[in-house]
Amino acid sequence: MTFNSRNIDNSYIQTLFSLLNHFDVAYFVSDKSGKIINANSSLYNLFNIGFDSYVTSETDKFFEYIKENFISNLFNIEPVEKFKYDFTQNFSTILPARGNSFIKLVTYPFIGLSQEMRLWTFFDISEKLRGGLTLPVNLLSVDVEDRLEKIEDKDSLNKLEEENKELREELNAKDKFISVIAHDLKSPFQGLLGIFDIISETFDELNPEELRRYLGYAKSSVKNLYNLVDELLNWSRLLLGQVKVNPTKINLTDIYNNIIELNKYALNNKKLTVINYLSENLIAYADENMVHTVFRNLLSNAIKFSHRGGTIIINGKRTNGNIEISISDQGIGMDKETQEKLFKLGEQVNMLGTENEPGSGLGLLLSKEMVELNNGKIWFESEIDKGTTFFVLFPKAE
């Protein structure tokens, strides 16, 4: 995510800050003078800072505080501090903290609120590193080349390199993902502002029918924005491990019947027919709420990309100790390029539905995470102008 090459309008910046305040990712924003102009509660919690503390007033005071109270004495933080007044480069590193903890720092310059600023984000990755290979503490104060020379065990070296590679790939993907979401969040706001500009400037000239039409557009924009923010918040909770999986015996047929009932308005609106071949006894062992979310996203996608008057087919079968559910539409399908981007974090998949319904692809990413958390599998088959079929596999209940 790189913001330094473009301006971001003030209303969008304030909206972005408001959304970030709801996440457990710690962050603060500083200006060119070194003043901290925005910080969220997660920053105070992560670094054990009092809410009335002077520490978050300036970057100098913040870094002085974490050097004295948080960062390992073996780590040289000067290369990090130099970015306090640098507004040209992105930067990321791992900060070793006392108590065998590790914080991933990622920082970006950008222009907003009519001035140059820098966003500093902090991710606690201690558990991730402990789950694989803990970084040797005695290597933290030396250069990379020295570190490699001091590791005699080739297996440990390979494992360390692999861990670092995975972390870089994951963070790069998340950077791209955040950039995509930032773009998708901005579009509905721009649409709303445009609609309200028209209404405010021509209010006295609008008849009731025209006013009703413009308010309908506004309602649609708000609904799309709400759905995106809801999916984004669900995604963040999954990433931060705040969602617990509670598998039980569940009837997939009943869940899908309920999803169809909830989507009757959308189905009727596009005059779509649903052919449901699910039998009555497809009992899986999975988290009911997550399965409900997955099925809702898949049916919503099928509706979105179906042609008016088309058909959606839902089928299911038992196979090798699992239950396989499929949902097929006869809509626009996907080209090879789009198929390769699907389910990949950081890839932008902005396909409009057959009646210009918007979508970010976030619902499918969320579905994939939930399916895999339940020891399942999700995949698809698609062909341009012939439609798409999504398949979901869940463990069968014993």
ABEGO torsion letter per residue (X at the ends): XBAAABBBBAAAAAAAAAAAAABABBBBBBBAAGBBABBBAAAAAAAGBBAABAAAABAAAAAAAAAAAABBAABBAAAAAAAAABAABBBBBBBBBBGGBBBBBBBBBBBBGGBBBBBBBBBBAAAAAAABBBBBAAAAABBAAAAAAABABAAAAAAAAAAAAAAAAAAAAAAAAAAAAAAAAAAAAAAAAAAAAAAAAAAAABBAAAAAAAAAAAAAAAAAAAAAAAAAAAAAAAAAGABBBBBBBBBAAAAAAAAAAAAAAAAAAAGBBBBBABBAABBBBBBAAAAAAAAAAAAAAAAAABBBGBBBBBBBBBBGGBBBBBBBBABAEBBAAAAAABGBBGBBBBBBBAAGBBBAGAAAAAAAAAAAAAGBBBBBBBBBGAEBBBBBBBBBBX
